[in-house]
């Protein structure tokens, strides 16, 4: 009888505001085993709620996520490093993760859409007993000490739950003051309440003067932004706060404290808050108008002890070296891409009017023979396809990316470089 060692593999599938989803795997490497158990969860970017019906294929084994995004299956140790295939058949999208040379432990996956109307939620109304005082802005966030499940800048906060069950955590309130240019003058009060919430319920939560008794000290952070691409147009960049070590792209625009423009910054942040998971983050967005419509996004955790003249370099965009644009291709065509960045992997998407394929790889050379394993069919002869390439950091391999990078708030994705091709008859 084969020895069975249980691996924990956590698949998290995350849809950001642009209707994207991300998948994570987490595991321990087995020792001298032939069979192991794979279990995980697919979540959405709406504060990491579960996503059902996603197919996960690993070697010859496959399964589907349940109503809460959970799945479970067994694998063979001999194929611990094989490619992983994830398919969303409803939206006709699929992804392939290559080169698991260290074994698969977490995977980051993108799909196209999710119905957010039926996600399990609870609702809270924040009442400040003594009002806001001299403050003119506030932020409200709910965390279960790992994920952030709700953000708001008014008195009402919608909490997205992990399933149809109760949650317990902390509601935090930050009061601060901005000037006419929306720049922070002072951080005035901070407080929190530990509480639990039931699925589908509404709550009034009163914060007294005693609850809001922490007055944060401010520190000044300054710096410059370098390596801006040519033809740069700056889209909204901002300072934001997270109360979780786990990134969640969906919350970033809601949680911003102030906007940033140009190639330098100078602003105040709280020196400390009575919350162990306090992360001030600089979220930068830039676009080279000559190559496409998407943005380079870079998220940088700021030092809470204050720092002057921080230098943040914008990562360079990827390049498609071969084949040339508007040429004929098929599944055997060799593609070559390049990046000046070394702390990244390539994300390649290939799409036509009805289907979209994603490939994640460290190598700059690849072909697309394996897309047929996604169950969506191959390239359709005599049709046009669009290839988009960008890089994802901070990671030095696909294995590192799937093991660590999803949980890292400091990260970047570069602007997509686009090229058109035609499929051979």
N, C-alpha and C positions, 0 to 999 in steps of 0.2 A: 504493500500500500504506500502510495506516495506521501511524503511529508508535506503537511499543509501549513504554510505560514501566512498569516493574515497581513496584507498590506493595506494601509489606509491611503486611498487615492481620492483626493477631493477635486471634483470637476466643478468649476464655477463658470457659468456662461453669462456674460455681462453685456447688456445693451446700453449704449450711451445715448445721449440726446439725439444723435444722428441715426437712431434705430440700429445700433450695433450691439452685439452680445459677446461675452467673453467667457472662456471656459478654463478651469484650473484643475490640475491633478496634483495630489500630494501623497507621498508614499515613503516607506522605508525599504531599503534594498535587502532582499532576502539572501541568506547564506546557505549554499548547497541545497537548494530546493528545486523541485520540478513543477509544482503547482502553487499558485497563489491566488488570493481573492482580491478583486478590484471593486471598490465601492466609491461612490462620489455623488456629486450634486451639480446640476446646471442652474445658474442663477441669472437674473436679468440685471441691467444697470439701474433699474428703479430701486435703489437701495438694496440690491442683491436678493430679490425675490426669485423663487424657483420657476424654471421654465420646463414644461412637459414636452414629450414627443420628439426629443432629439436622439438620433441614432449614433451610437458610439461603436466603432469597429476597430478591433485590435487583433492582428494576425487573422485567425479564422473565427474569432468569437465576436459577437455583437449583442447589443441590448438597446433598449430605449429608456429614456428618463420617464419617471412617473409624474403624477399630478403636481408633486412638489419639487420636481427637478432631480429626484434621487434615482440612482441606478446601482446595480450590483451584478458582477459577472466574474468568471474565473479565467485566468490566463496561464500560459505555459512559460516557465522560467527561461527556456531556450530562446523565446521570442520577446524577452523583456525589453529589447532595444529596437524592435520593429517599428515601422511607421504607424501612426494613429490617424484614423479617418473619422471625421465628424460631419454628419449630414442633417440638414434641415430640409426634409423633402417637401414640406408645405410651401416654403419660400424658394425652393430650388437653389439652395446654396450649400456648398460643402467646403471643408478645409482639410489639408493634409499637413501633418507635422513630421518633418524629416530629421534624421541624424540624432536619434536619442542615444548618443554614445555613452551617456552616464546613466541611462535608465530614465523612464518617464515618471515624473513626480508632480508636475502641474502643467496644465496646458491652457493657453489663452486663445479663445476662438471667437470668431465674428460671424453672426448671422444678421439677417436683414430686418426682422420686425418681431414684435410681440404685442399682444393685446393687454394694455395696461389697465383697462377698465375693471377687470375682474380680479386684480391682485388683492390679497388679504391686507386689510388696513385697520388701524384704530385712529381716533381723532382727539386732539387735545386743544383746549382753549386756554391760553396763558393769561392770567390776570395779575398785574402788578399792583399790589395793595396801595403802595405809595406813589404810583405813577412812574414816569421816567425821569423825574427831577429835571435837571438841566440838559440831559442827554437828548439827542434828536435822532438816534439810530439804535436799533437793537437786532440781535441775532439769537435765534432759538434753534437748538439742535438736540436730538435724542440719540443716545448711543447705548448699546448693550455691552459696552466695554471692549468690543472688537470691531463691529461694523457701526457706521452711522446709518440710522433708519429714517431720519426725518430732519429737514432743515426748513427754516422759515425766517422771514424778516418782518413779519407782523405778529399778531397775537394768536393766529390759528396755525396749527402744525399737523400735517397728515403724516402718520407713521406707517411705513411699509413693513409688514411682518415677514418672517421667513416661511410661514405657513399658517394654517388655521388653528393656531394655538397661542397661548399667552407668552408674553415677553416680560423680562425684568431688566431694568437698567437705570439710566440717569437722564433727566432733562436739564439742560444747561441754558442759562440766559446771560448774554453779554450786552451791556449798555455802553454806548460810546458817542462821541460828538464829532461831527465833521463841519468843515467850513463851506463857503459857497461854491468851492471847486470840488466838493466831495472828497477832500483830503482830511485824514483823521487829525484832530487836535488833541484829543485825550480819550483814554479808556477809563470809564467812570465806575462801573459796578459789574460784578460777576457773582452769580449764584447758581446753585443746582439743587435738585431734589431727586432722591432715589425712589423709584416707583415702578409698579408693574401695570401692564395694560392687557385687556382682553380683546380678542378679535371682534371687529365690528362695533365696538363700543365708543361712546363719546364721553369726554372727561373735561371738567373745569379744574384747572390747577392754579392755586393761589400762591404767589411768592410774596412773603412778608418782608418788612425792612430787615429783619434778622436773616432771612434767607439770602438777601442781596447785600451782604455786609463786607464783601471783599473788594478792595479798591486797588486795581492793578497799577504797578509802576510801568512807565513807558521807557523804551529805549529806541534809539534812532538806528536804522539800517540804511546804508547807502551802497551804491555799486554802479557798474557799467555793464552793458551788453555788447559783445563783440561778435565778429564773424557773421554779420548780417548778410543774407544773400543779396545779389543784385536785383534791382527793380523791386525792392522791398516795400510792401505796404503793411503797416501794422494794424492788425485787427485787435479787438479788445483784449488787453492783458490786465491782470489784476492781482492784488494781494488777497488771499483768502485764508481762513482758518479751518482746520479739520480737527475733530475730536476723536479720531480713529487712526490707527496705523495702517489701515487698509484704504487704498485709493478707490474712489467711486466717482467716475467722470460726471455722472448725472448731477451731483450736488454742487459742482464747482461754480457755475454761474450764479446759483442762488446764494452761495456762501461768501461771495466776494465782499471785501471790506472797502476797497477803493480801487480806482482804475490807474493804469500806468501807461505812459506813452513815451515815445522817443527811445534813445539808447542809453538812458541813465535813469536811476530811481533813487528816491530818498523819502522814507516814511517811518512812522512810529509803529511799533508792535508792542504788545504786553510783554514785560520781562518774564513774567510767569503767571500761571493760573493754577488754582487748586484742582487740577485735573491732570492725571498722569499722561493722558493721550492728547496733549495739546501740541499741534503742529502748525506753525505759520508757514504758508507755502506761497511762493511766487510763481504764478502761472503765466507763461509768456506765449504769445501767438503771433507768428509772422508768416507772410506769404510772398513768394516770388511770382508776380503777376505774369511773367513771361512763360511759365510752364504749366499752370493749372489753377484750379479754384480752391483746392484744399489748403490747410495751414500746417506749418510746423508748430507743434505744441511741446513745450518744455516746462516741467514742474520741478521746482527747486525748493527744498526745505531750508528755511532761513535759520541761522543760529539765534537762539533765544537769549544769549548773553550780549548781544549787540555786536555789530561789526561794521567797519567802514571799508569802502572801496572793494566790495566783492566783485569779482570778474566772472561773468557767466557767458560762455561761448555758445552760440547757437549752432547745433549740429548741421553738417552739410547734407544736402539732398543726395539721394542715390542717383546713379546714372545707368541707363540701358545702353550697353555697348553693342550688342548684336542679338538678333539680326536687325538690319535697317528698317525704318518705318515703311509701312504699306507694301511689305513683301509677303510672299506665300509661305504659310507654315503648316505643319501637321503635328501629331503627338510625338514624333521623333525629332523634331527640330531642337537644336541646342540653343539655349539662351545664355547670355553672359551679362551680368549686372555688376556694378562696382559702387563702393562707398569709401570715402576718406575716413569715415568713422570706424573705429575698431571695436568699440564697446556696444555692438548692435548685431541684430539679425535682420535678414531681408523678409519683407512681407510682400508677396506677389499676388495680385488678383487678376483673373482673366474672366471676362464677361461678354455675353452677347445679350440680345433682347430678352431672353427667357431664363438664363442660368448664370450663376457666378461661382467661380472656383477660387479658393485661397490656398497658397502654398507658403509655409514658414520654413526657412532654411538659413543656415550660416554660410553655405557655399554660394559663390557668385556664378556657378555654372549648374544648369539643370535642364531637364526637359519635362514634358507634361504627360508622359505615358500613364502615370498612376491615377489620373483624375477619373478614369473609368471605374475604379474601385469605390467611388463615392455613391454609385448607384443612380447617378443623374444622367448617364450617357456621356459620350465623348464629344469632341468638337464636331460640329455639323459642317459637312463639305459645302463649299460655295457660299459661305457666310463671312461677314466681317466680325472681328473680335477686338476688344479693347484690353490692353495690358496696362496695369498700374503697379508701380513699384515704389515702396518707401522703406525706411528702416525703423526699427524699434529698439530702444535702449532703456535702461542700462544693462546689458548682458553680453557675455562673450561667446555664448553658444545657445542653441535651441534648448538644450537640457537645462542650462542655468535659467533661461527665460521661463520655462515651464515650472521650474522649482522655486524661483525666488521673485522674479520681476513683477508679477501681478500685485503682490502685496507691498511693493515698494512705491511710496508716494513720489519719490524722486525718479522721474522717468521722462522719456521723450518719444515722440513719433514725428518723423519728418514728412514734409509735403510730398504728395504723390507725383511721380513723374509718369506721364501718359504717352503711350504709343499705340497706333492702330496697325492691325494685321489682317490678312485674308486667309481663310482656310482653303487648302488645296482641294480641287474637285475630287 
